Structure formats: structure tokens, C-alpha cells
Amino acid sequence: MPFPDNKHIIGPIDRQWVSRTEPYELHAFVDAYLASRICEVSDKNRELVRQAVMNYSGRSPIARDLLVAHLDRLYAQ
């Protein structure tokens, strides 16, 4: 699935911040989060995590560490 490219951002995906307005960055973060938690990277799981990211009350861009901690609180077993 192609994502619109922000011509002002050059280089690798930001490793410190997650932007809810950059579809490629959000998709990469969600997939990396699921893989790091040994969860199936499926459309269903992607949508669950994506919704949690979109509903996060912090301002965008979101510090990656804060977002991971938030998701862990929601989905910790």
C-alpha cells in the first residue's frame, strides 16, 4: 500500500518520535511494536494498536518511549 511521502523528511524513520499524521511512520511503528511483543502482525492487531495510538491523549509527535509504555499498559498480559 503506497503512502504519501513527506518531501521535508529525508532519511530513516524517526526512532525517537511517532507522528500520527505520517502514515508510513505510523505503519512502521505499529508493525515494529507488534513484532517486539511477539504478537501476530495481522490486520486485526494492526488496527487495534493503530486505534490505541490515535486515541492517545498526548500531543503529536509522541515520544516513542511514552507511546510504547502506554501500549504496554493497555495490552500487558
PDB file of N, CA, C and O in Angstrom:
ATOM      1  N   MET A   1       0.845  -1.168   0.000  1.00  0.00           N
ATOM      2  CA  MET A   1       0.000   0.000   0.000  1.00  0.00           C
ATOM      3  C   MET A   1       0.894   1.236   0.000  1.00  0.00           C
ATOM      4  O   MET A   1       1.704   1.404   0.912  1.00  0.00           O
ATOM      5  N   PRO A   2       0.765   2.097  -0.994  1.00  0.00           N
ATOM      6  CA  PRO A   2       1.599   3.290  -1.047  1.00  0.00           C
ATOM      7  C   PRO A   2       1.128   4.348  -0.056  1.00  0.00           C
ATOM      8  O   PRO A   2      -0.070   4.511   0.176  1.00  0.00           O
ATOM      9  N   PHE A   3       2.082   5.059   0.521  1.00  0.00           N
ATOM     10  CA  PHE A   3       1.785   6.140   1.439  1.00  0.00           C
ATOM     11  C   PHE A   3       2.311   7.439   0.854  1.00  0.00           C
ATOM     12  O   PHE A   3       3.332   7.433   0.166  1.00  0.00           O
ATOM     13  N   PRO A   4       1.635   8.557   1.114  1.00  0.00           N
ATOM     14  CA  PRO A   4       2.156   9.833   0.628  1.00  0.00           C
ATOM     15  C   PRO A   4       3.489  10.128   1.296  1.00  0.00           C
ATOM     16  O   PRO A   4       3.668   9.875   2.488  1.00  0.00           O
ATOM     17  N   ASP A   5       4.409  10.657   0.532  1.00  0.00           N
ATOM     18  CA  ASP A   5       5.742  10.926   1.031  1.00  0.00           C
ATOM     19  C   ASP A   5       5.857  12.387   1.430  1.00  0.00           C
ATOM     20  O   ASP A   5       5.509  13.277   0.654  1.00  0.00           O
ATOM     21  N   ASN A   6       6.343  12.633   2.635  1.00  0.00           N
ATOM     22  CA  ASN A   6       6.600  13.994   3.073  1.00  0.00           C
ATOM     23  C   ASN A   6       7.979  14.377   2.570  1.00  0.00           C
ATOM     24  O   ASN A   6       8.983  13.856   3.057  1.00  0.00           O
ATOM     25  N   LYS A   7       8.040  15.265   1.617  1.00  0.00           N
ATOM     26  CA  LYS A   7       9.308  15.637   0.983  1.00  0.00           C
ATOM     27  C   LYS A   7      10.236  16.393   1.933  1.00  0.00           C
ATOM     28  O   LYS A   7      11.419  16.554   1.632  1.00  0.00           O
ATOM     29  N   HIS A   8       9.726  16.857   3.069  1.00  0.00           N
ATOM     30  CA  HIS A   8      10.547  17.579   4.027  1.00  0.00           C
ATOM     31  C   HIS A   8      11.307  16.629   4.958  1.00  0.00           C
ATOM     32  O   HIS A   8      12.219  17.055   5.666  1.00  0.00           O
ATOM     33  N   ILE A   9      10.942  15.368   4.958  1.00  0.00           N
ATOM     34  CA  ILE A   9      11.609  14.385   5.814  1.00  0.00           C
ATOM     35  C   ILE A   9      12.468  13.507   4.927  1.00  0.00           C
ATOM     36  O   ILE A   9      11.973  12.832   4.024  1.00  0.00           O
ATOM     37  N   ILE A  10      13.757  13.525   5.199  1.00  0.00           N
ATOM     38  CA  ILE A  10      14.705  12.734   4.415  1.00  0.00           C
ATOM     39  C   ILE A  10      15.447  11.819   5.372  1.00  0.00           C
ATOM     40  O   ILE A  10      15.897  12.258   6.430  1.00  0.00           O
ATOM     41  N   GLY A  11      15.577  10.575   5.013  1.00  0.00           N
ATOM     42  CA  GLY A  11      16.328   9.641   5.847  1.00  0.00           C
ATOM     43  C   GLY A  11      15.437   8.592   6.474  1.00  0.00           C
ATOM     44  O   GLY A  11      14.278   8.435   6.091  1.00  0.00           O
ATOM     45  N   PRO A  12      15.986   7.874   7.443  1.00  0.00           N
ATOM     46  CA  PRO A  12      15.240   6.772   8.062  1.00  0.00           C
ATOM     47  C   PRO A  12      14.098   7.284   8.938  1.00  0.00           C
ATOM     48  O   PRO A  12      14.026   8.469   9.265  1.00  0.00           O
ATOM     49  N   ILE A  13      13.215   6.369   9.306  1.00  0.00           N
ATOM     50  CA  ILE A  13      12.098   6.687  10.186  1.00  0.00           C
ATOM     51  C   ILE A  13      12.654   7.182  11.512  1.00  0.00           C
ATOM     52  O   ILE A  13      13.633   6.640  12.024  1.00  0.00           O
ATOM     53  N   ASP A  14      12.027   8.208  12.062  1.00  0.00           N
ATOM     54  CA  ASP A  14      12.446   8.770  13.334  1.00  0.00           C
ATOM     55  C   ASP A  14      12.361   7.697  14.418  1.00  0.00           C
ATOM     56  O   ASP A  14      11.330   7.041  14.565  1.00  0.00           O
ATOM     57  N   ARG A  15      13.422   7.522  15.162  1.00  0.00           N
ATOM     58  CA  ARG A  15      13.461   6.498  16.206  1.00  0.00           C
ATOM     59  C   ARG A  15      13.069   7.041  17.574  1.00  0.00           C
ATOM     60  O   ARG A  15      12.952   6.278  18.533  1.00  0.00           O
ATOM     61  N   GLN A  16      12.863   8.368  17.672  1.00  0.00           N
ATOM     62  CA  GLN A  16      12.532   8.976  18.954  1.00  0.00           C
ATOM     63  C   GLN A  16      11.066   9.400  19.041  1.00  0.00           C
ATOM     64  O   GLN A  16      10.479   9.382  20.122  1.00  0.00           O
ATOM     65  N   TRP A  17      10.480   9.777  17.917  1.00  0.00           N
ATOM     66  CA  TRP A  17       9.122  10.301  17.890  1.00  0.00           C
ATOM     67  C   TRP A  17       8.242   9.508  16.932  1.00  0.00           C
ATOM     68  O   TRP A  17       8.728   8.929  15.960  1.00  0.00           O
ATOM     69  N   VAL A  18       6.936   9.489  17.218  1.00  0.00           N
ATOM     70  CA  VAL A  18       5.955   8.864  16.333  1.00  0.00           C
ATOM     71  C   VAL A  18       4.930   9.928  15.970  1.00  0.00           C
ATOM     72  O   VAL A  18       4.325  10.546  16.845  1.00  0.00           O
ATOM     73  N   SER A  19       4.745  10.131  14.686  1.00  0.00           N
ATOM     74  CA  SER A  19       3.775  11.112  14.210  1.00  0.00           C
ATOM     75  C   SER A  19       2.513  10.400  13.748  1.00  0.00           C
ATOM     76  O   SER A  19       2.570   9.466  12.948  1.00  0.00           O
ATOM     77  N   ARG A  20       1.383  10.847  14.256  1.00  0.00           N
ATOM     78  CA  ARG A  20       0.110  10.251  13.842  1.00  0.00           C
ATOM     79  C   ARG A  20      -0.301  10.708  12.449  1.00  0.00           C
ATOM     80  O   ARG A  20      -1.212  10.133  11.853  1.00  0.00           O
ATOM     81  N   THR A  21       0.357  11.731  11.928  1.00  0.00           N
ATOM     82  CA  THR A  21      -0.011  12.265  10.616  1.00  0.00           C
ATOM     83  C   THR A  21       0.861  11.727   9.490  1.00  0.00           C
ATOM     84  O   THR A  21       0.638  12.066   8.328  1.00  0.00           O
ATOM     85  N   GLU A  22       1.841  10.902   9.805  1.00  0.00           N
ATOM     86  CA  GLU A  22       2.708  10.289   8.803  1.00  0.00           C
ATOM     87  C   GLU A  22       2.331   8.808   8.675  1.00  0.00           C
ATOM     88  O   GLU A  22       2.802   7.990   9.466  1.00  0.00           O
ATOM     89  N   PRO A  23       1.496   8.448   7.700  1.00  0.00           N
ATOM     90  CA  PRO A  23       1.010   7.067   7.604  1.00  0.00           C
ATOM     91  C   PRO A  23       2.123   6.024   7.548  1.00  0.00           C
ATOM     92  O   PRO A  23       2.015   4.984   8.198  1.00  0.00           O
ATOM     93  N   TYR A  24       3.177   6.272   6.795  1.00  0.00           N
ATOM     94  CA  TYR A  24       4.258   5.294   6.694  1.00  0.00           C
ATOM     95  C   TYR A  24       4.920   5.100   8.055  1.00  0.00           C
ATOM     96  O   TYR A  24       5.190   3.969   8.458  1.00  0.00           O
ATOM     97  N   GLU A  25       5.180   6.186   8.756  1.00  0.00           N
ATOM     98  CA  GLU A  25       5.828   6.106  10.062  1.00  0.00           C
ATOM     99  C   GLU A  25       4.947   5.373  11.065  1.00  0.00           C
ATOM    100  O   GLU A  25       5.432   4.540  11.831  1.00  0.00           O
ATOM    101  N   LEU A  26       3.655   5.682  11.060  1.00  0.00           N
ATOM    102  CA  LEU A  26       2.726   5.016  11.974  1.00  0.00           C
ATOM    103  C   LEU A  26       2.649   3.524  11.679  1.00  0.00           C
ATOM    104  O   LEU A  26       2.673   2.704  12.597  1.00  0.00           O
ATOM    105  N   HIS A  27       2.557   3.173  10.405  1.00  0.00           N
ATOM    106  CA  HIS A  27       2.502   1.760   9.999  1.00  0.00           C
ATOM    107  C   HIS A  27       3.772   1.022  10.448  1.00  0.00           C
ATOM    108  O   HIS A  27       3.691  -0.087  10.976  1.00  0.00           O
ATOM    109  N   ALA A  28       4.923   1.629  10.241  1.00  0.00           N
ATOM    110  CA  ALA A  28       6.186   1.007  10.637  1.00  0.00           C
ATOM    111  C   ALA A  28       6.259   0.856  12.154  1.00  0.00           C
ATOM    112  O   ALA A  28       6.731  -0.169  12.646  1.00  0.00           O
ATOM    113  N   PHE A  29       5.803   1.857  12.899  1.00  0.00           N
ATOM    114  CA  PHE A  29       5.817   1.771  14.360  1.00  0.00           C
ATOM    115  C   PHE A  29       4.922   0.633  14.840  1.00  0.00           C
ATOM    116  O   PHE A  29       5.329  -0.167  15.682  1.00  0.00           O
ATOM    117  N   VAL A  30       3.708   0.562  14.309  1.00  0.00           N
ATOM    118  CA  VAL A  30       2.752  -0.471  14.735  1.00  0.00           C
ATOM    119  C   VAL A  30       3.324  -1.861  14.459  1.00  0.00           C
ATOM    120  O   VAL A  30       3.279  -2.731  15.329  1.00  0.00           O
ATOM    121  N   ASP A  31       3.856  -2.076  13.269  1.00  0.00           N
ATOM    122  CA  ASP A  31       4.438  -3.380  12.940  1.00  0.00           C
ATOM    123  C   ASP A  31       5.617  -3.711  13.857  1.00  0.00           C
ATOM    124  O   ASP A  31       5.746  -4.844  14.322  1.00  0.00           O
ATOM    125  N   ALA A  32       6.475  -2.724  14.114  1.00  0.00           N
ATOM    126  CA  ALA A  32       7.630  -2.949  14.995  1.00  0.00           C
ATOM    127  C   ALA A  32       7.175  -3.246  16.423  1.00  0.00           C
ATOM    128  O   ALA A  32       7.754  -4.099  17.096  1.00  0.00           O
ATOM    129  N   TYR A  33       6.140  -2.544  16.886  1.00  0.00           N
ATOM    130  CA  TYR A  33       5.630  -2.790  18.228  1.00  0.00           C
ATOM    131  C   TYR A  33       5.089  -4.218  18.342  1.00  0.00           C
ATOM    132  O   TYR A  33       5.416  -4.935  19.288  1.00  0.00           O
ATOM    133  N   LEU A  34       4.274  -4.621  17.390  1.00  0.00           N
ATOM    134  CA  LEU A  34       3.713  -5.977  17.429  1.00  0.00           C
ATOM    135  C   LEU A  34       4.807  -7.034  17.392  1.00  0.00           C
ATOM    136  O   LEU A  34       4.762  -8.002  18.151  1.00  0.00           O
ATOM    137  N   ALA A  35       5.783  -6.856  16.518  1.00  0.00           N
ATOM    138  CA  ALA A  35       6.878  -7.830  16.413  1.00  0.00           C
ATOM    139  C   ALA A  35       7.698  -7.868  17.697  1.00  0.00           C
ATOM    140  O   ALA A  35       8.124  -8.941  18.126  1.00  0.00           O
ATOM    141  N   SER A  36       7.924  -6.713  18.314  1.00  0.00           N
ATOM    142  CA  SER A  36       8.742  -6.682  19.541  1.00  0.00           C
ATOM    143  C   SER A  36       8.029  -7.334  20.716  1.00  0.00           C
ATOM    144  O   SER A  36       8.672  -7.765  21.673  1.00  0.00           O
ATOM    145  N   ARG A  37       6.727  -7.408  20.650  1.00  0.00           N
ATOM    146  CA  ARG A  37       5.945  -8.035  21.729  1.00  0.00           C
ATOM    147  C   ARG A  37       5.520  -9.451  21.353  1.00  0.00           C
ATOM    148  O   ARG A  37       4.663 -10.045  22.009  1.00  0.00           O
ATOM    149  N   ILE A  38       6.118  -9.983  20.303  1.00  0.00           N
ATOM    150  CA  ILE A  38       5.860 -11.337  19.814  1.00  0.00           C
ATOM    151  C   ILE A  38       4.361 -11.568  19.608  1.00  0.00           C
ATOM    152  O   ILE A  38       3.803 -12.579  20.034  1.00  0.00           O
ATOM    153  N   CYS A  39       3.737 -10.607  18.949  1.00  0.00           N
ATOM    154  CA  CYS A  39       2.330 -10.704  18.575  1.00  0.00           C
ATOM    155  C   CYS A  39       2.250 -10.919  17.072  1.00  0.00           C
ATOM    156  O   CYS A  39       3.144 -10.525  16.324  1.00  0.00           O
ATOM    157  N   GLU A  40       1.183 -11.541  16.652  1.00  0.00           N
ATOM    158  CA  GLU A  40       0.972 -11.728  15.222  1.00  0.00           C
ATOM    159  C   GLU A  40       0.792 -10.364  14.554  1.00  0.00           C
ATOM    160  O   GLU A  40       0.004  -9.538  15.015  1.00  0.00           O
ATOM    161  N   VAL A  41       1.522 -10.138  13.477  1.00  0.00           N
ATOM    162  CA  VAL A  41       1.393  -8.900  12.717  1.00  0.00           C
ATOM    163  C   VAL A  41       0.288  -9.127  11.681  1.00  0.00           C
ATOM    164  O   VAL A  41       0.549  -9.495  10.536  1.00  0.00           O
ATOM    165  N   SER A  42      -0.942  -8.897  12.116  1.00  0.00           N
ATOM    166  CA  SER A  42      -2.115  -9.124  11.265  1.00  0.00           C
ATOM    167  C   SER A  42      -2.890  -7.817  11.143  1.00  0.00           C
ATOM    168  O   SER A  42      -2.655  -6.872  11.895  1.00  0.00           O
ATOM    169  N   ASP A  43      -3.800  -7.775  10.205  1.00  0.00           N
ATOM    170  CA  ASP A  43      -4.618  -6.578  10.030  1.00  0.00           C
ATOM    171  C   ASP A  43      -5.419  -6.259  11.295  1.00  0.00           C
ATOM    172  O   ASP A  43      -5.562  -5.096  11.671  1.00  0.00           O
ATOM    173  N   LYS A  44      -5.934  -7.293  11.939  1.00  0.00           N
ATOM    174  CA  LYS A  44      -6.719  -7.097  13.160  1.00  0.00           C
ATOM    175  C   LYS A  44      -5.870  -6.466  14.257  1.00  0.00           C
ATOM    176  O   LYS A  44      -6.284  -5.489  14.881  1.00  0.00           O
ATOM    177  N   ASN A  45      -4.677  -7.025  14.493  1.00  0.00           N
ATOM    178  CA  ASN A  45      -3.801  -6.492  15.529  1.00  0.00           C
ATOM    179  C   ASN A  45      -3.286  -5.100  15.172  1.00  0.00           C
ATOM    180  O   ASN A  45      -3.169  -4.234  16.039  1.00  0.00           O
ATOM    181  N   ARG A  46      -2.981  -4.892  13.899  1.00  0.00           N
ATOM    182  CA  ARG A  46      -2.543  -3.555  13.468  1.00  0.00           C
ATOM    183  C   ARG A  46      -3.618  -2.516  13.778  1.00  0.00           C
ATOM    184  O   ARG A  46      -3.318  -1.431  14.275  1.00  0.00           O
ATOM    185  N   GLU A  47      -4.858  -2.853  13.484  1.00  0.00           N
ATOM    186  CA  GLU A  47      -5.948  -1.901  13.709  1.00  0.00           C
ATOM    187  C   GLU A  47      -6.140  -1.624  15.196  1.00  0.00           C
ATOM    188  O   GLU A  47      -6.389  -0.481  15.578  1.00  0.00           O
ATOM    189  N   LEU A  48      -6.028  -2.647  16.041  1.00  0.00           N
ATOM    190  CA  LEU A  48      -6.147  -2.439  17.491  1.00  0.00           C
ATOM    191  C   LEU A  48      -5.088  -1.470  17.994  1.00  0.00           C
ATOM    192  O   LEU A  48      -5.395  -0.528  18.725  1.00  0.00           O
ATOM    193  N   VAL A  49      -3.844  -1.705  17.601  1.00  0.00           N
ATOM    194  CA  VAL A  49      -2.749  -0.847  18.056  1.00  0.00           C
ATOM    195  C   VAL A  49      -2.874   0.543  17.433  1.00  0.00           C
ATOM    196  O   VAL A  49      -2.653   1.545  18.113  1.00  0.00           O
ATOM    197  N   ARG A  50      -3.223   0.612  16.156  1.00  0.00           N
ATOM    198  CA  ARG A  50      -3.368   1.911  15.496  1.00  0.00           C
ATOM    199  C   ARG A  50      -4.436   2.760  16.191  1.00  0.00           C
ATOM    200  O   ARG A  50      -4.238   3.957  16.397  1.00  0.00           O
ATOM    201  N   GLN A  51      -5.557   2.149  16.551  1.00  0.00           N
ATOM    202  CA  GLN A  51      -6.614   2.881  17.250  1.00  0.00           C
ATOM    203  C   GLN A  51      -6.126   3.376  18.616  1.00  0.00           C
ATOM    204  O   GLN A  51      -6.443   4.494  19.023  1.00  0.00           O
ATOM    205  N   ALA A  52      -5.363   2.552  19.311  1.00  0.00           N
ATOM    206  CA  ALA A  52      -4.824   2.966  20.607  1.00  0.00           C
ATOM    207  C   ALA A  52      -3.873   4.148  20.442  1.00  0.00           C
ATOM    208  O   ALA A  52      -3.864   5.062  21.267  1.00  0.00           O
ATOM    209  N   VAL A  53      -3.083   4.130  19.388  1.00  0.00           N
ATOM    210  CA  VAL A  53      -2.169   5.246  19.115  1.00  0.00           C
ATOM    211  C   VAL A  53      -2.980   6.499  18.794  1.00  0.00           C
ATOM    212  O   VAL A  53      -2.683   7.575  19.313  1.00  0.00           O
ATOM    213  N   MET A  54      -3.981   6.373  17.958  1.00  0.00           N
ATOM    214  CA  MET A  54      -4.781   7.536  17.563  1.00  0.00           C
ATOM    215  C   MET A  54      -5.561   8.113  18.751  1.00  0.00           C
ATOM    216  O   MET A  54      -5.834   9.313  18.780  1.00  0.00           O
ATOM    217  N   ASN A  55      -5.919   7.278  19.726  1.00  0.00           N
ATOM    218  CA  ASN A  55      -6.675   7.726  20.899  1.00  0.00           C
ATOM    219  C   ASN A  55      -5.774   8.189  22.041  1.00  0.00           C
ATOM    220  O   ASN A  55      -6.272   8.654  23.066  1.00  0.00           O
ATOM    221  N   TYR A  56      -4.471   8.070  21.883  1.00  0.00           N
ATOM    222  CA  TYR A  56      -3.533   8.509  22.915  1.00  0.00           C
ATOM    223  C   TYR A  56      -3.719   9.998  23.153  1.00  0.00           C
ATOM    224  O   TYR A  56      -3.817  10.771  22.200  1.00  0.00           O
ATOM    225  N   SER A  57      -3.768  10.409  24.408  1.00  0.00           N
ATOM    226  CA  SER A  57      -4.111  11.796  24.727  1.00  0.00           C
ATOM    227  C   SER A  57      -2.946  12.770  24.589  1.00  0.00           C
ATOM    228  O   SER A  57      -3.155  13.981  24.663  1.00  0.00           O
ATOM    229  N   GLY A  58      -1.737  12.282  24.392  1.00  0.00           N
ATOM    230  CA  GLY A  58      -0.589  13.176  24.263  1.00  0.00           C
ATOM    231  C   GLY A  58      -0.584  13.926  22.950  1.00  0.00           C
ATOM    232  O   GLY A  58      -1.282  13.559  22.005  1.00  0.00           O
ATOM    233  N   ARG A  59       0.208  14.977  22.903  1.00  0.00           N
ATOM    234  CA  ARG A  59       0.326  15.779  21.681  1.00  0.00           C
ATOM    235  C   ARG A  59       1.230  15.076  20.684  1.00  0.00           C
ATOM    236  O   ARG A  59       2.100  14.291  21.059  1.00  0.00           O
ATOM    237  N   SER A  60       1.014  15.366  19.426  1.00  0.00           N
ATOM    238  CA  SER A  60       1.814  14.753  18.363  1.00  0.00           C
ATOM    239  C   SER A  60       2.924  15.707  17.964  1.00  0.00           C
ATOM    240  O   SER A  60       2.664  16.909  17.912  1.00  0.00           O
ATOM    241  N   PRO A  61       4.122  15.273  17.682  1.00  0.00           N
ATOM    242  CA  PRO A  61       4.536  13.879  17.680  1.00  0.00           C
ATOM    243  C   PRO A  61       4.673  13.354  19.107  1.00  0.00           C
ATOM    244  O   PRO A  61       4.887  14.116  20.050  1.00  0.00           O
ATOM    245  N   ILE A  62       4.548  12.062  19.238  1.00  0.00           N
ATOM    246  CA  ILE A  62       4.571  11.410  20.547  1.00  0.00           C
ATOM    247  C   ILE A  62       5.939  10.778  20.756  1.00  0.00           C
ATOM    248  O   ILE A  62       6.478  10.133  19.857  1.00  0.00           O
ATOM    249  N   ALA A  63       6.493  10.965  21.934  1.00  0.00           N
ATOM    250  CA  ALA A  63       7.754  10.307  22.270  1.00  0.00           C
ATOM    251  C   ALA A  63       7.528   8.796  22.203  1.00  0.00           C
ATOM    252  O   ALA A  63       6.609   8.265  22.827  1.00  0.00           O
ATOM    253  N   ARG A  64       8.367   8.126  21.450  1.00  0.00           N
ATOM    254  CA  ARG A  64       8.227   6.686  21.226  1.00  0.00           C
ATOM    255  C   ARG A  64       8.182   5.908  22.540  1.00  0.00           C
ATOM    256  O   ARG A  64       7.369   4.994  22.683  1.00  0.00           O
ATOM    257  N   ASP A  65       9.038   6.253  23.498  1.00  0.00           N
ATOM    258  CA  ASP A  65       9.070   5.534  24.782  1.00  0.00           C
ATOM    259  C   ASP A  65       7.752   5.675  25.546  1.00  0.00           C
ATOM    260  O   ASP A  65       7.278   4.713  26.151  1.00  0.00           O
ATOM    261  N   LEU A  66       7.160   6.873  25.519  1.00  0.00           N
ATOM    262  CA  LEU A  66       5.879   7.079  26.200  1.00  0.00           C
ATOM    263  C   LEU A  66       4.761   6.292  25.521  1.00  0.00           C
ATOM    264  O   LEU A  66       3.885   5.738  26.185  1.00  0.00           O
ATOM    265  N   LEU A  67       4.801   6.252  24.214  1.00  0.00           N
ATOM    266  CA  LEU A  67       3.772   5.524  23.473  1.00  0.00           C
ATOM    267  C   LEU A  67       3.886   4.020  23.700  1.00  0.00           C
ATOM    268  O   LEU A  67       2.872   3.343  23.864  1.00  0.00           O
ATOM    269  N   VAL A  68       5.096   3.496  23.710  1.00  0.00           N
ATOM    270  CA  VAL A  68       5.299   2.069  23.982  1.00  0.00           C
ATOM    271  C   VAL A  68       4.810   1.733  25.393  1.00  0.00           C
ATOM    272  O   VAL A  68       4.148   0.714  25.591  1.00  0.00           O
ATOM    273  N   ALA A  69       5.131   2.582  26.375  1.00  0.00           N
ATOM    274  CA  ALA A  69       4.675   2.346  27.752  1.00  0.00           C
ATOM    275  C   ALA A  69       3.149   2.364  27.819  1.00  0.00           C
ATOM    276  O   ALA A  69       2.553   1.538  28.510  1.00  0.00           O
ATOM    277  N   HIS A  70       2.517   3.287  27.118  1.00  0.00           N
ATOM    278  CA  HIS A  70       1.053   3.367  27.080  1.00  0.00           C
ATOM    279  C   HIS A  70       0.453   2.086  26.487  1.00  0.00           C
ATOM    280  O   HIS A  70      -0.496   1.525  27.036  1.00  0.00           O
ATOM    281  N   LEU A  71       1.010   1.637  25.372  1.00  0.00           N
ATOM    282  CA  LEU A  71       0.500   0.422  24.727  1.00  0.00           C
ATOM    283  C   LEU A  71       0.724  -0.799  25.616  1.00  0.00           C
ATOM    284  O   LEU A  71      -0.130  -1.682  25.692  1.00  0.00           O
ATOM    285  N   ASP A  72       1.864  -0.845  26.283  1.00  0.00           N
ATOM    286  CA  ASP A  72       2.123  -1.974  27.195  1.00  0.00           C
ATOM    287  C   ASP A  72       1.118  -2.005  28.341  1.00  0.00           C
ATOM    288  O   ASP A  72       0.690  -3.080  28.760  1.00  0.00           O
ATOM    289  N   ARG A  73       0.739  -0.836  28.848  1.00  0.00           N
ATOM    290  CA  ARG A  73      -0.273  -0.800  29.917  1.00  0.00           C
ATOM    291  C   ARG A  73      -1.621  -1.315  29.406  1.00  0.00           C
ATOM    292  O   ARG A  73      -2.344  -1.999  30.130  1.00  0.00           O
ATOM    293  N   LEU A  74      -1.950  -0.986  28.167  1.00  0.00           N
ATOM    294  CA  LEU A  74      -3.220  -1.425  27.590  1.00  0.00           C
ATOM    295  C   LEU A  74      -3.239  -2.914  27.290  1.00  0.00           C
ATOM    296  O   LEU A  74      -4.256  -3.575  27.504  1.00  0.00           O
ATOM    297  N   TYR A  75      -2.123  -3.452  26.795  1.00  0.00           N
ATOM    298  CA  TYR A  75      -2.118  -4.813  26.284  1.00  0.00           C
ATOM    299  C   TYR A  75      -1.252  -5.785  27.057  1.00  0.00           C
ATOM    300  O   TYR A  75      -1.048  -6.914  26.612  1.00  0.00           O
ATOM    301  N   ALA A  76      -0.733  -5.368  28.219  1.00  0.00           N
ATOM    302  CA  ALA A  76       0.102  -6.278  29.011  1.00  0.00           C
ATOM    303  C   ALA A  76      -0.743  -7.455  29.490  1.00  0.00           C
ATOM    304  O   ALA A  76      -1.912  -7.304  29.846  1.00  0.00           O
ATOM    305  N   GLN A  77      -0.138  -8.591  29.489  1.00  0.00           N
ATOM    306  CA  GLN A  77      -0.882  -9.807  29.880  1.00  0.00           C
ATOM    307  C   GLN A  77      -0.698 -10.128  31.316  1.00  0.00           C
ATOM    308  O   GLN A  77      -1.253 -11.114  31.804  1.00  0.00           O
TER     309      GLN A  77
END
